[in-house]
Each structure stands twice: as structure tokens, then as C-alpha cells.
Amino acid sequence: MLEAKVLHYAYVVDQPVLQGVSLGVPSNTVVYLLGHNGCGKTTLLEILGGVRAPQRGEVYLDGANVHTLPAHLRARRVGLVPQLHTPVFSYTVRELVLMGRTPYLKLLGTPGRADYEIADEAIEQVGLGHLRHRAYTELSGGERQLAMIARGLAQQTDLLLLDEPTAHLDPRNQRLVLETVVALAERSVSFVISSHNPNSALLYAHQVIVMKAGCKVADGPPSEVLTENTLLEAYDMPVEVIYSASGQARAVVPRRSNGNGASGTSISDPSEFASISEAYPGA
């Protein structure tokens, strides 16, 4: 559905943020972007969403160049949910979600009955029906993220780009947001999610793209991509991948340093894996 070809971008000359990144996102798929701070994940999302134009390369959505589409048509196909969103006014959840209908309104137009129905349906899809008249500023972090996803759904897009949607959430709200994402992907929407959490990628991603210094290090199914060697290369730190008895990767944990810079202890006793299973439900 979405294809990016050899994307290049730099904010400062001779200091590239993206270097020849290509990727594909099929329909009904959850794709995770992993990599350390500054590796280019947010810039890549902005380019995929048409917010920022690549200096070289192209992005296609069902064969149409994203960056040559008129803004209102592009907004009907792809939506971007930022990591942090601070509203200027105390909009209700319904008012916030209704903003997703803007690409469908004429100049100086106002939402009609059909727009309200679409917004209400999006609110129900993310499980916030009981909060539709609550002020957005009064919601918890997880509820705010779900409201922003609902706004994207109200756009009726094919693709939603989420920039670290669980970065400031507790484990319960992380699970709430990501379970909602997977359920929506099974029905109608593809997601590209930037994250710092390889364990979430193991649990929820269909495809994982690992980045480092603006380049793509690996791309494929989580079980094939999230290996100790790949993660060591991406994060410049030793990690251990914990496997189930059947050989399936279930969790990623850092190796502790022994104090002189070398990697030290790790989790190898199966009984110690119980604490990881509790921290990451489903593991």
C-alpha cells in the first residue's frame, strides 16, 4: 500500500538524518520503527506523512506520490499522531476527534450530521464512548493517545503514523493503546509506529524496521529482525533475547556491565523469566 524509495534528508549540510531509506507497508499491518534517539525515526514519519518533503527519494501510496497530492487529499489517506500534543483550548473528546473531518469540509464549512456520526463511530472504536463529552485536558495519558488515534480514524485514512505513542504511559495504558492498534489493523488501518521498546515490537508488530544513524539496519518479521547481533549494532549495547521452549523470541533485556565496560550478568535462569512475563503481558 505504501512504498518509500531511497529517502534522503538532512537538516544541516553534510549531516544526513536519513540516508537512502526504502521501505514498504502492506495493508492491515503494524510496522515498528526501532532505533536510538536521533536515528531519524520521527523525520521518516514526517516524510511518510507528507509533512516534510524528502530532499531525494519518493513516497507512494497506492501508486500516488504523497508529496504531489493536494494537502486535503493527502490528509484523507494518511494521518500523523505526534508524540506530544498540547491543546490550546479545553476541547471535549468529541470536538477533538471531529477535527479529523477537516479534510472533507469546504472552505469555511462546518461539520454536518454525517461528520458527527463518523467522529462518534471513531470514538467508539477506541473505547472512549463514555468520555466523549469529557475535556481532553482531563484525560489520562493513555486516554489522550486513544483520542488522538480516534481523530486519525475520523480522517478515514488508510495509514496512521504514530510517533512514540506509549513513551509517557504506564504499562496498563501502553497495553490499552497497543491492543487497540492491533484490533484496528485487523479491520481497516495500517500503522507505522516509532518506538524505543523492542518488547512491544515482539508482541504487537507484524514487521520491524531497525534504524541507526539514518540508515536501515534490518527489516522483516520481529522474530527474524530482533536478534542480539542486530540490536547490538543498532543500540551499541549488549542485549539478550529470551526464547521460549519452542524457540520463539519472547523478550529482550539488556546485559549488565561488570563495571569495566564489559557485559556482565544476564537472565538465563528460566525462573527469572517470570518477572519479564509479568512486566510484558503476553510474553
N, C-alpha and C positions, 0 to 999 in steps of 0.2 A: 504493500500500500504506500509506504513512504520510503524513498531512497535518497540518500545523500552521497554525493560523488566528490571525492578528493577536496574536502573543505580546508581552506587556509584562512587564518585570521591572526592579526597582530594589532595590539593597541599602541605599541611602540615599534618603530622600525628596527628590524634585526632581532626582535624579541618575540618570536611567534608564540601564540597561545594555542592555536590549532595548526597541525602540520599534516596535511594530506589525509584527513579522517574521512573514511567512507563507511556507510552502514545501511542496513535495510531493516524495516519494521513491518512485519506482516500484520494482517488484520487480526483482531481479537488476541493480542499479545501483550504481555507485560515485560518490558525491557528495562533492565537496570544498568545505569552508568556508575561505575565504581572508579575511585582513584583519590589520591591525596588532595589537599587544598591547593588550588591554583593550577590543577592539571588541565583545565579547560572545560569542565562539565557544564557549568552554567552558561558559558559562551556558546557551547554547542547547542544547548537547549534553545537559547535565544535565536540562533541561526535557523534551527529546525522550525521554530515557530514563526519565522519571518520578521521578528522584532529587530534583528540585526542582519545585515546582508554580508555574505562571505566576501572576502577580497579575491578569492579564487574558489572555484567549485560551484556546484549547483545542488538544489534540493527539489525533489519532485514528489508530488502527492497524487497518486493515481495518474501519473504521466504529465501533470500540470506543474510548471515551475512555480514554486511557492512565492518567490520574490518578484514575479511579474504579475501575480494576481492582484486585483484591486483589494484594498485593506478589508472592506466589508465582506468580500467573497472568501478571502483567506481566513477571516475570523469565523466563518461558518464551517470551516474544515478542520482547523487546528486551534487549540487553546493552551495558554501557558498559565500555570498556577505558581506564583513566586514563593520563595521560601518564607518571607515575612510580608505581611500585609497589614498596614495600619490605616483604618478608615478615618476619613476626615470628620464624618458625622456618625451618629449612632443609628445607622440604618438597621432595620429589622432584617432577620434572615431572609424573609421573602423579598424585601426590597433589594438586598444584595444579590440574590440569585436572579432576580428579574433583570439585573443589568446584563446578564448573559444574552438577553434578547436584543441588545442594541444593534448588532449587525443586520438585523432583519427589519429595523424601523427606517422610515423615510426621514429626511432632514426635518428636524423639529417635531418629529412624530412622537406619539405616546403609545405605550403598550396597550394592546387590546385584550379582549377576553381570551383569545387563543394563547397569547403570550403568558398570561397569568396561569392558564391551565398547564402549559409546558413547564413553567417555573415550579408550580406546585408538584407536578409529577417528579421533577428532578429532586426536589426536597424529600419526597417520599422515598425515592430510590436510595438515598444515602442515610435514611433512617432518622431524619430531623423533623418529621411532620409535627411532632409535639412542641417544637421550638420555633415554628415558622414566624411567630409574632414577637419572639424574644429579640432584644437588641443584640446585634452581632458582637458588640464590645463586652457583653456579659457572658459570652460563651467560654467554655474551656478551650485549651489549645487544640485538642482533638476535634471538638465540635466546629471550631473555626476552619480547620482544614477540610472537614467534610462539607461545610457550607461553601467553601471556595471550589471544591470539586463539583458540587451541585451547580454552581454558577457556570462552570465549564460544560456540564451536561445540558444546561439550558441553552447553550450555544448550539447544541445538537451537532457537535463536532465528531469527526471520525477518530481524532487523536488528541489526547491530553498529555501535556508535558508538565511534570511535577518536579520542582526544584527542592530537594531535601524535605519532603512533606512531613517526615517524622522527627526532624532534627531536635525539636524542643518539646517532645511529647514523652510522657511516662509510658512504660511497657504496655499498659492496658490500652491507652489511646493509640499507640503505634499499631497494635494488633487490630483495633477497630478500623482505623483508616485503611490498612493494607488488605484486610479481609474484604472491605467494601470495594477496593480497587479490583481485586481478583474477581469478585462476583460481577462487577460491571464489565470487565474484559470478556467474560464468558458470554455476555449478551450482545454488546454493541460497540464498545470503545477500546481502542488500543492505548497503552500508556508507555511513556518513557520517563523513568524516574531516576534522578540523580541521588546518590546516597553515599554514606560512609560506612554502611553496615553490610558486610558480606553475608552475615547470617540471615538478614532479611531477604537478600537475593537468593540464598539457598532455599528459603521457604516459599517465596512468592513469585520469583521470576521464571519466565519461560526462556529468556535469553539474557545473557550478561555481557556487557562490553567493559573491559578494564582499560583505563587510560593512564598514561604517565607523560608529563611534560608535553602535552598537546598531541600526543600520538596514541594510536590504538595498540595496546599490548596484546589483547586477546578478545575473541568474540565467539560466542557459542552458548550451548546449554550450560547451566550452572555446574552440573556435575563434571563437565569437561574443562570448564574455564577456571573454577575456583580451586586451584591446586596450590600447594605450598610454594612451588617454584614461581608460579605466576604472581602470587600475592607478594612474595619476597621482592620480585622485580618491580612491582607497582608501588609498594609502600616503603621499600628499603628497610624492612624489619622482618625478622624471622617469625613465622606463624606455624601453627599446627592445625591440620584439618582432621577432625574427629570423624571416624567412619562407623557405621552400624555393622552388625554382624554379617549383613548381606553385602557389605562393601559400598554402601551408599553414603556419600558425604552428608553429615548432619549438622556440623558446627565448625566454626573457625575461631581459634583462640590464639592470642599472642604467646610467644615463648618469653619467659622472664630472662632478664640479663643476670649474669652471675656477678656483676659488679665491675668487671674489667672490659665490658663491651661485648663479650661473647654471649651467645644464647645459653640459657641455663635450663631450669626446670620447665616442664610442660605437663599437660594432663595425659596420662597414659593408662591409669587405673580405671577400668570401666565404672567402678563405683563413684568416681569423681565426676563422671559424665552426668549424673543425676542432677547436679546443680545447674548444668548448662541446659538440660531439658526443661527445668523449671523456669529459667530465665528466658528461654525462647520456646514458647508453646508450639507444639507440633514437631519439635526436634525429637 
